[in-house]
Amino acid sequence: MEIGDRIVYPMHGAGIIAGVETNEIGGVTKSYYVLKMPMGNLKLMLPIDKINEIGLRGIIDKSKVEEVRRVLEEEPEFLAGSWNKRYHATLDRLKSGDILDAAAVARNLSAQNVRKKLSSGERRLLDLARQILISELVFACEKSPEEIERRLDEILGVKEDTDV
């Protein structure tokens, strides 16, 4: 990995390696990749010696964008069971780091929110899935976060006057 590489960090989304910094914490000096996220002003520091363990991957190419769109347009799946069981199953899906899983989570939770308002935990998962999707699609499609969000809302049938 090098400065300028576009990568995906599971559970956070896509960003650009903006630099390398060395910090001393508790008497131990470590080098970190500085990951700049396209949404918000978030800066993450990833320890270089742990990169292989945290599941970083490259940005999808344009050919996979169509696959993401198809997943978003598929019929939603409604999980049965308690809120806790659904929450953990959904969280595990997001932890996979796979954009198709993030797309399915966004689709399913958006549809669930129309049927019955989401719990606060599931609402946070929906927001996270959307953030993950938007951040990676910004790079894959070379569009602004606002353009990607607008297109995502169109596909998912989200109305502008809702809080989604």
N, C-alpha and C positions, 0 to 999 in steps of 0.2 A: 504494500500500500504506500501511496505517495501523496504529498500535498497536491490538492486539486482533484483527487479521486472522489467520485460520487458513490456513496455507499448507503446501505440500509442497516440501521441498528434496530433489532427486534424490540418491540414495545415502545419505540420512540419515533421511528420513521426514517426518512432519508435526509441526508445532509452531505456537505462537502468537507473533506479534510482540509482545514484552513491553515494548519500549522502543527508544529510539535513543540511542546513545552516540557521543561524538566522542573519538578517540584520536590521539595523535601518534606516528608510528613513523618513525624515520629522518629526522626533520625535516619529514615530510609529515603534515598533519592531514586525517583522513578521518572521515566519519560512517558509522556502522554500525547496521543493524537488529539487535536482540538477539532471537534466536529461542529460545524456551523449549520444550523437547521434553517430551511427556507421560510418556515412559518414562525412568526414571533421573533424574538431576539434571543433564542435559546442557544447556549454554547455548552456542549458536553465535552468532558475530558475522559478519554478512554485509555486505560493503561496499555501501552504497547505490548508488554509481556503477556497480556491476557487476551489479545485480539482473537486468537484461534478458539478460545473458550466461549466468547460471547455471541457467536453466531452472525457476525457481520457478513454481508453479501453485497454484490454489485447491484446496480439499478437494473430493472427489467429493460429489455429493448422494446422498440415500437411494435414488434410483432406480437408481444405478449399483452399489449394494451387492449387489443380486441378481445382477448380471452377474459380480461378483467371486466370489460363491458358486458360480455355474455353472462358472467357470474352475477353481476349486478342486476341483470334483466331476468334471471331465472326466477321461478316461483320461490317465495321464501319458505324456509323451514321453521316451524314453531316447535321449540323444545318443550317437552313435557317435564313434569316434576316440580320440585320446590324451587323457589327463587334462588336459594343457595346452590343447588345442584346446577341450575341453568347458568348462573353466574360463573361458576368454576369451569364448566365445559366451554363457555364462551371465552373466558380468560385464557384457558389452555390453547384455544384456537389462535388467539392473537399472539401468544408467546411463540408460536411456531415460526414467526417471521416471514411467512408466505403471504404475498400480496393477495393471492386468490382466497386465502382464509380471511384476511381483513375485509375483502370485498363481500364475502358471504356473511360475515358478522354485521357489516354495515347494512346490507340488504335485509337480513333477518330482523335486526333490532329496529330498523326504520319501519318495517311492516308491523312489528309488534307494537310500536309506539302509536300507530294509527288505530290498531284494534283496542288497545288498553294502554294508558300511560305507563311508561317504564318506571321502575323503581330508580332511586338515585344511583345505585351501584350500576345497574344496567345502562342508565343514561351516561355515566362516565365511560363505560365500555364503548357505547355508540360514538361518543365524542372522540375517544382514542382511535377507534377503527377508522373514522373519517380523517383524522389527523394523519394516520399512517398512510392511508390511500392518497390523500391530497399531496402530501410531501413527496411521495415517490412519483406520482403522475406528473407533478410539476417538472421534474427532470426528464422523465420518459417522453413526455409530449412537448416539452419546451414551451410551456404556457405559464401564465401567472397563477398563483394560488387562487385568486378570485375567479378566474376562468374555469379552473378545474372544479372548484366548489360549485359553481353555477351549473356546470354540466352534470356533476354528481347529483345535485338536487333534482335536475330534470329527469335523469334516469330513475331515481328512487321515488319520484313523485312527491318530493317535499315541497310544500307551499311556502312562499316567502314570508307569510304572516305567522308562521309557527316558530317555535324556539329551536327547531332542528336545523 
